[in-house]
Amino acid sequence: EIQHDYLFGTIPKSIGKSWTKVHTILLGSNFLSGGFPDTFENNQILGTIFIDQNWFNSTFPNVMATMKNLEWLDAEDNNFSGTMPPTITNLKSLRILNVNNNSMTG
């Protein structure tokens, strides 16, 4: 858990490549910007992602729609843009999806 820790900057792509056995990512309430790395696509056990209340300012990460075991995604209060990937509806494990207060359309 790395929430409320005043982290600034971007999430390095190398983290996505090396965190292949991580089930939970708690990075909420920091000052992270840029986008969520697409290198997390190889993590098929990731179940919970909290990246809420940051400064992410890219299109909504398509990689989220490839995480077959994702149950809870909280990405509210950022500046994600674009549209939600339509394949997100294929995630049978997804129970909670919170993307309020972003700049997304559609």
NORQUI-V764280 format. One record per helix or strand of 2 or more residues. SS is the DSSP state (2 for helix, 1 for strand). FROM is the first residue (numbers start at 1). TO is the last residue. If there is no record, write none. Layout:
{{SS;FROM;TO} {SS;FROM;TO}}
//
This chain:
{{1;8;9} {2;13;18} {1;24;26} {1;31;34} {2;38;42} {1;48;50} {1;55;56} {2;62;66} {1;72;74} {1;81;82} {2;86;90} {1;96;98} {1;103;104}}
//
